[in-house]
Amino acid sequence: MKQKTAPLWRPLEEKGYRRLFAGQLLSDFGNWLDFIALSAIIVYAWGHGSMALAALSICIGLPYVVVGPFMSVRTQRMPGKTLMIVCDLLRAGTALGLAFAPSLPVLLALVLVKYSVSATFDPLRQGAVKRLVSPAMLAQASSLGQMAANMTKIFGPAAGGALMSGLGASAPFFASGAMYALSALVLGAIPAWSGTGDEERKEKASLRAAYRHVTGRPTLRGAILFASAMFFLVFLYDGLFPLLTKEAGMDESRLGLLVGAVGAGSVAGALAAGQWSGWQRRPLAYMAGASLASGSLIVLVGLAAAGMLEVPLAVWLLAFAGLGFTGAQSAVPFGYVLQAETDDVTIGPVSALSGALQTSSMLAAPVLGAALAGWLGIGGVLIAVGGVTVLAALACRVTVVGGRKLDDRTKAEGLTP
């Protein structure tokens, strides 16, 4: 039975974290405001095709694989608050530059710079959470962060599309730049912290030390590997949703409803995980249970997509909302494990390593998913992915983690309550 814990909003009572959370909302919103505008300019304004869109995806994802881990080590030795503000200002500048990009190569270069800075910013933000939130509130902070990310994914692209329709293709970039500038202003009020000073702390901040830290903690290692595997499986079918709705006889408006249902379910899932967090002592088992439910839903969606089940729109919406809900139910415990099993030095490199592993999946899985769709059909891909997800979740829950609690070594070092 889930145990009721402290209210979800309790971390916001801390002034420093409240300002950090506001800065995250603004910067995440800026990340998504120009997301649709980038694709629209490439396809509609400049007339490029799928290869240009693939190049855009690479420029967005590659920095998290290459730049993030490297910079997470270098920035450990510098003032964290100042670097976060500099990152926001750099992103504001690149967003404004995108509004005036004259060609595809210039646009892609600016996108590469922008997301390289974002890959630097994210581990710094994780480190700031570690410093500003008490260990007892880490679960709630993880839920709030996940909720903010999901809300901006819903409203950011919609707002960007509305700005494009009303004010032109450049408007989302100006708005995105303004969001980053506001985030920098808000983050200027959080407490400052200095970089690592002594040699021991510098050694802990290295990627090699982060790797040793992960491999020496079974729960942390299992959470990263399991989350990366689930991330790969999700991206096998994520890009196939437009084709799925077309094959199911639904138009573009229905696709928007289904995507909105996923987003709404994600927000609800993050809220629920933060308010009822009896999963804290066995987060891996809970992640596996959420993925078991998610895999079962994917199989059902696949059966409907293949024409084996006849379902009305309301059922489609419920199923997609369920996918969002179960995804957040897994993501919040994962964020908690990252925070609970690291200290203020290792959180940045460990977070960057985890992000690099997951983003590598994002770069490889869509191509494989498209190839499988040509062989199995959209429904077949979903059924296969759902089945593999169920089997992986069962294996994780029964034979790998077995309901493992947070590691005794972690508790002994005082990294978690």
Secondary structure as GFF3:
##gff-version 3
##sequence-region A 1 417
A	DSSP	three_ten_helix	10	13	.	.	.	ID=ss1
A	DSSP	alpha_helix	15	33	.	.	.	ID=ss2
A	DSSP	alpha_helix	35	40	.	.	.	ID=ss3
A	DSSP	pi_helix	41	45	.	.	.	ID=ss4
A	DSSP	alpha_helix	50	74	.	.	.	ID=ss5
A	DSSP	three_ten_helix	75	77	.	.	.	ID=ss6
A	DSSP	alpha_helix	80	99	.	.	.	ID=ss7
A	DSSP	alpha_helix	104	132	.	.	.	ID=ss8
A	DSSP	three_ten_helix	135	137	.	.	.	ID=ss9
A	DSSP	alpha_helix	138	167	.	.	.	ID=ss10
A	DSSP	alpha_helix	171	187	.	.	.	ID=ss11
A	DSSP	alpha_helix	199	204	.	.	.	ID=ss12
A	DSSP	alpha_helix	207	215	.	.	.	ID=ss13
A	DSSP	alpha_helix	218	238	.	.	.	ID=ss14
A	DSSP	alpha_helix	241	247	.	.	.	ID=ss15
A	DSSP	alpha_helix	252	275	.	.	.	ID=ss16
A	DSSP	three_ten_helix	278	281	.	.	.	ID=ss17
A	DSSP	alpha_helix	283	305	.	.	.	ID=ss18
A	DSSP	alpha_helix	313	340	.	.	.	ID=ss19
A	DSSP	alpha_helix	347	395	.	.	.	ID=ss20
A	DSSP	pi_helix	396	400	.	.	.	ID=ss21
A	DSSP	alpha_helix	408	412	.	.	.	ID=ss22
###
